[in-house]
Amino acid sequence: MKHAMIKTGLLLGMLLSFAPAHAAKLACDAIIEKINTKLDGKGVHDYTLKVISKNTETKHRVVGVCEGGSQKVIYIRKKTAKKNDAADAEPKAGA
């Protein structure tokens, strides 16, 4: 009886030790969905999230990792023409 309890305890311990490793391998789609939800909640618009290999160099901000750390999610802000439109709308001197 005592040996059965020890075996059960060891088996349970081994199974629980594998749980964090499995949880760490989140799918990239799930990570992107979570990031989109957070950014939308903060009112952030005009951006793209892209998944790239962890070894890929980028000038963009890394906002997440997925697939057990083998991929990273980058945030790319889209350029808007609002500033240029406003500058064009201002009257020019001497006009």
Helices and strands as residue ranges (DSSP letters): H 2-24, H 28-41, E 47-53, E 61-66, G 67-69, E 71-77, H 82-89
